[in-house]
């Protein structure tokens, strides 16, 4: 049945790739240029010629010098995921508690049931794309189950650990999946990318008041629109001076990883700066152009990072099982995250994405170089 599903998926993908090369922005000078588009549909986005100040760091103030930037809730959620990852990685040497991970996911008791190092009213679960919340909790069950075999050597049909040629040890389930990667990178998509691009950049969050500070008496000198844009920036997870300072985790790290290919560091930061400055200057057409550019670039980062890991898997095939399964699990997560790109700008339809995901076999031990090249080819055709 699995083979039959894959053949159906290939058919869907082939038809979709042929049929989707239709309309879009065909101007290479536009912010949303689509190399796949064969007919311009009038959607090309450009910055206006209006002049206003755009800072070089993500620092904005009102006329009195008060900072109008705040994304503390996003900083809390980034820290929560960091601490979840630290706990999950101990599964190579000790048995994990699935309920503890779920308590951290839902931030039970405002401190992850005592598992977080700090208190916060924020949580990851209620900001996660709701259709995928159960999937992440199922993965938490899976990593806890796999960790019961941490002292075993992982093999096809056997959960356990493997150490790569560079001395790094990873925990795999009985089908070769490394769930710490699925959960960490998956929540980067299911919470951070999803919230920034689909929620805070949505009309519901952007078509709001941009004239009155929310509550100056409480130190909230920003307008509602400014604050929503800041929250999207917060989910990107970088310092205000990025790319002068490069983070060691989450989207900022992988943005930098793809910088040589995409010029993504400058593209992402410049568009975040321009979009936020445009809001403060009330030039909303530039805000909208920035949102389009950020959305497309974020998707490109995820796709190109997936391709990078697929290439790494091919290099490790047959020589380093630990590295092979590790990077293939990462490739799975970054490919999965393409589902969180906004419908208005994303390259893949739901059918195309589902077809690509079916190329990842239920058992990674059974993946061949040919299978991996099928995924690469599908992604290359779009990205």
N, C-alpha and C positions, 0 to 999 in steps of 0.2 A: 504493500500500500504506500509506503514512503516513496518508492521510485515513481509510482503513478502520480502522487502529489507533486513531485518535482517536475515531471513532464508537463503537467497541467500548468505549474507555475512558470516554466520556461515559455510555454505558449502564451500565457497572459503577459509575461514580460516582453516577449518579442512583439506582440501586437501593440502593447502600450508604447514601446519605444518607437515603433514605426508611426503610430497614430498621434503621438504627442508633439511631434515636430511641426507645430502649426504656428500659433500666434504668440507674440510677446514683444519685448523691446529689442529692436534690432540695431540700435545706435551704440557702438562701442564706447562712446563718450558719456553715456548715461550711467547713473548710479545703479540702475537695475538692468543693465545689458544682459540679454539671454542669448548665449551662443547657439542654443538649440532652436531659437525662433527663426522661422522662415518668412513670416509675414508680420509686419509691425501692427500692433493693435492700439497704438496711441497711449500706452501705459508708461512710457519712458519718464523717469524722474530726474530732475536736475535741481541744483541749488539756484536760488534766485540771485539777482545782482545787488540786492540790498546790502548795505554795509552796517555791521554791528560788531562789537567786540567778541572775539572767541578766545578764551584763555588757553594756555598751554598745558594746564593741569585741571583736574576736575574739582575746581574751587570756584564757587559762585557766591556773591554777596548782594545784599540790597543796597539802597542808596546810603544807608547809615553804616555800612560795613559789616552788618550782621550776616553770618553764614546762612545761606538758604538751602544747604545740602543736608539730607539725612536719609540714611538707608541702614539704620542700626538693626532692624529686623532681619534683613538679608545677611548681615554680618553674623548674627546669632545662628542662622540656619547653616551658613558655611562652616562655622565652628562645630556645630552639632554633627554634621556629616564627617568632619575631620576626626572627631572623637569616636564616631561609629567605626570608621575605617581602622583606627588604631586598635579597637577591640577586635574587629574581625580578623585582623592579621595575626592575633595571638592564637588563632585556630590552628596554626602549624605546630604548636607545642602544647595546647591544652584544649579541652572540650568547651565549646561555646554554648551559651544559653540563648535559644531563639527568642524567648520571651524578653530577655534583657535588650536584644536588638529591636524588638517591636516596641518596647517601652521607650527606647531612644527615638525611634521613628515617630512615635506619637507624642513624645515629650511628656510622659506620664508624670504627674505631680510637679510639673514645671522644672524638673531636673532629671528627666529620663529615668524616673524611679531610683534616683541616687547614682545613676551611671554617668551623668555628665559632671564636669568640674565646675559648672556654673548654673545659675538659675535664669530662666527666661520664660515668658509666656508664649513664645513662638514655637512652632513645630514644623517638621518636614512633611508629615503625612497629610495634613489638611491643605497643603499647597501642592501636593503631588497630583498629577493628572489622575482624576478619580477612577478611570477605567483600569489603571495600572497599579493601584494601591495594593490589591490582593496579590498581584504578581510579585511585587517586591517582598511582601510578607512571606509568600511561598518560598522565595529565594532565601530568606532568612532561616526558614525551616531547613532548607537544603544545606546551607553552609554549616548549620549546627549539627546536622546529621553526619555530614562529611567529616567534621572535626572529631567525631567519636573515633575515627580511624587515623588520627594524626600520626600515630606511631607506625603505621603501615606504609609500604611503598605503593604509590598509586600505580595502577595498571588498568588495562581495558577490563571493565567490570568490577574494579576494586577502587574504592575511595582511599585517599591517603595523600602523602606529600612526595614531592620530587624536588631535587636541587639542580638548578641549571649550571651550565659551564662557568658562568660568572659568579657562582657561589650563592645565589638567591634561592630560597626555599618557598614553595607555593603549595597551597592546599587545593586539591581537586576532588570533585565528586566521582562517582563510579563511571560517569560518561565523559570525564575529562574537562568539565566546566569548572572554572575558578570563580566561585560566586562572589568573592570580595570584589572582583572587577565588574561583574554584572551589576552589583548593588551600587558601588561607588559611581561608576561611569553612568549607569542607568539613572540614578537620582540626579546626576548633573543634567541629564536631559529631562527627566520626568518632573523635576521641580525647577531647577534654575533656568534652563532654556525655555521650558514650557511657560513658566510664569512671566519671564521677561518679554518674550516675543508674542505670546498669545493673550496674556492677561493685561500686563501693564502697558503694552503698546497697542491695546485694542481701543476701539472707538469709545467703549464704555469708560475707560480710564483716561483717555486723552481728550475727549470732548467734555471737559469739566472746567471749573472756574480757574482763571489764570490772571485775576486782578487783585484778589484780596488775600493777604497772608492768613494762614490757617488759624494761628493763635499766638500772636507776638508775646503776650503775657507769659506763655509757657515756653518761650524760646522757639516757637514754630514760625519762622519768618518767611517760609516758602508758601507758594500757592499750591493748591491741590494738584494742578497739572505738573508743576515743577517736581513735586514730591513723587508722583507716580513715575516720572521719567528717571528720577534718582533711584527708585527702587529697582527698575529694570537694570540700571547700571550696577547696582549692588549685587545682583545675581550673576553678573559677569565675573565678579570676584577678583578685582585688581585694585591696586593702590591708586590714589588720585594722580600720581606721577607716572603711571604706566605709560610707556614701556621702559622708563628709566629704572624702575624696580619691577622685576619679574617674579610672580608668585610661584611657589613650588607645588601647587595643586590646582585642580579644577580647571575651569575654562581659560583662565589667564595663562596657565602653564601650557595648555595645548594650542592656544592662540600663538604663543611664542614658538612652539614646536613647528607650526606650519608657516611661520613668517617668511622663511626663505622661498617658499612656493607661492604664497598668496599675498605677501606684504601685509599680513593680517594685523600686526601690532599697530601700525600707523593707521590702517584703514578703520579698524574698530574704534580706536581711541579718538581719532579725528572726527569720526561721525558721531560718537557719543558727545564729544565737546561741542560740535556744531549744532547738533539737535537740541542740546540743553540750552545753549546760548540763544538759539532761535526762539525757544519758548520764552525766555526772559525778555527778548526783544519783540515778542509777539509776531514773529514771522513764521506762521504755522505751516506754510508750504515747505519751508526748509526743515522744519521738524519732521514732517511726513517723509521728505526725501531721505533724511537721516535714518528714519525707522526702516525704510525699505532697504537701504544699504546695509545696515547692521544685521537685519534678518537674513539677507542673502549670504553675507560673509560668515555669520555664525553657522549656518548650514554647511557652507563650504569647509569650514574648519573641521566639523564633525566628519564629513565625508572623506576629506583628505587624510585625517588622522586614522580613519578606518582603513584606507588604502595603505597607509604607512605600515600599520600592524599586519595587514594581509601579506605585504612584501616580507616583513620580518618572519612571518610564519613559514613562508616558502623557503626562506634562507635556513630556518631551523629544522625543516622537515627531514625526518630520518636520522638526524644527528643529535638533537637536543630536545627530548620530549617535554621537559619542563618549560623551556622557552617557547616551544611550539604551542602548547596548550595555553600558556599564559597570554601570549600576544593574540592568539586566536579568540580567547575570551574577551579581550579588550576590543578587538575588531568587531565582535558581535555587538557589544554594547554601543560603540560609536555608530555602527550601522543602524542599530535599533533607534538611536536618538534622532535620526532623520525624520522620524514620524512626528516629532514635536516642532518641526519648522512650520510657520504659518501657511495655511492653504493658499493665501494670496500670492506668495512668493516662492514656495518650495518647488523643487525640480521634479520630485517623485509624486505620482498619484498614490492613493492608498493601495490600489491593486499592484502597482509596480513595487512599492515597498514590501508588501506581503510576499510577493514573488521572490524578491532578493533574499528575504529572511529565510525562506524555505531552502535556499542553497546551503545554509548552515545545518548540518545533520544533527539529529538528536544526540548522537554519540560523536564527540569531536575526535575520538581515536580513529574513527572511520573516514575522516576527511582526507581527501587526496589533493595534490597540487592542482589537478584539473578542477576540482570543486572550488578551490580558493580562487583560481583564475576566472571561474564563472562569475563569482561575486565581484572581483575586480573589474571584469569587463562590463558588468551591468552598471557599476558605479562610474567607471571611466566614461561611459557613454553619456552620462548626465553631468559629470563634474569635471 
